């Protein structure tokens, strides 16, 4: 398997099914940007350093994700619209285990 399928709801409520490569060391934020599922300049503002929360998303499927690091935890503690299932897309690497992941982009 070289691609996985992700189910992403954008900030306007539109659902997208996209393919994400597992062999390019990408993260969720980079996949969202590559498919232009958020307007330019509104996601990944910090370049994936867990410093802005612009890539915050709500994970709605039961996939087991990599553990949240301290930087991500601190950023989410300061962000708006945070829910129990909030994660920063830039901190979630694309792996084979994420096939079928369902997520929704948090409001801007």
C-alpha positions in Angstrom: 0.0 0.0 0.0 1.5 3.4 -1.0 -1.6 5.5 -0.4 -4.3 5.7 2.3 -7.8 7.2 2.2 -8.7 10.1 4.4 -12.2 11.5 4.9 -12.0 15.2 5.6 -14.7 17.7 6.3 -13.6 21.2 5.4 -14.5 24.4 7.3 -17.5 24.9 5.0 -18.9 21.5 5.9 -18.1 19.9 2.6 -16.8 16.3 2.8 -13.8 15.2 0.8 -12.3 11.7 0.3 -8.6 12.1 -0.5 -5.6 9.8 -1.0 -2.5 10.4 1.1 0.9 8.9 0.3 2.5 7.0 3.2 5.9 7.0 1.6 6.6 10.8 1.5 6.9 11.6 5.3 3.9 13.9 5.1 1.5 14.9 8.0 -2.2 15.7 7.9 -1.7 19.4 7.6 0.4 19.0 4.5 -2.1 16.7 2.9 -4.9 19.2 3.6 -2.8 22.0 2.1 -1.9 19.9 -1.0 -5.5 19.3 -1.8 -6.3 23.0 -1.1 -9.1 22.1 1.4 -8.5 25.4 3.3 -7.9 28.8 1.8 -4.2 29.7 1.3 -2.7 31.3 4.4 -5.3 29.8 6.8 -3.7 26.4 7.6 -0.2 25.6 8.5 0.7 29.2 9.1 3.7 28.2 11.3 5.0 25.7 8.8 4.2 22.7 10.9 6.0 23.6 14.1 3.0 23.3 16.5 3.1 27.0 17.1 -0.2 28.4 15.7 -3.1 25.9 15.9 -4.2 26.9 12.4 -4.3 23.2 11.4 -6.4 22.1 14.4 -8.8 19.3 13.5 -11.3 17.1 15.2 -10.6 13.4 14.9 -14.0 11.7 14.7 -13.0 8.1 13.9 -11.6 5.6 16.5 -8.1 5.4 15.0 -5.2 5.2 17.4 -3.0 8.2 16.8 0.6 8.9 17.8 0.9 10.3 21.3 0.4 14.1 21.7 3.7 15.8 22.4 4.3 18.6 24.9 4.4 21.4 22.2 1.0 20.2 20.7 -0.5 20.0 24.2 0.6 23.5 25.1 -0.6 25.0 21.8 -4.0 23.3 22.1 -4.3 24.7 25.7 -4.1 28.2 24.2 -6.2 27.7 21.1 -9.8 28.5 20.4 -12.6 25.9 19.5 -10.7 23.1 21.3 -12.6 19.9 21.8 -11.7 16.6 23.5 -10.8 15.1 20.1 -8.8 18.1 18.9 -5.3 17.5 17.4 -2.9 19.6 15.4 -2.7 18.1 11.9 0.9 19.0 11.6 1.8 16.7 14.4 0.1 13.6 13.0 2.3 11.8 10.5 0.6 9.9 7.6 1.0 6.2 8.3 -0.7 3.0 7.0 -2.6 2.8 10.3 -4.5 6.0 9.5 -6.3 4.4 6.5 -9.9 5.5 6.7 -9.3 8.3 9.2 -12.2 10.7 9.6 -11.6 14.3 10.6 -13.1 17.7 10.5 -11.1 21.0 10.2 -11.7 23.2 13.3 -13.0 26.7 12.6 -10.5 29.3 11.6 
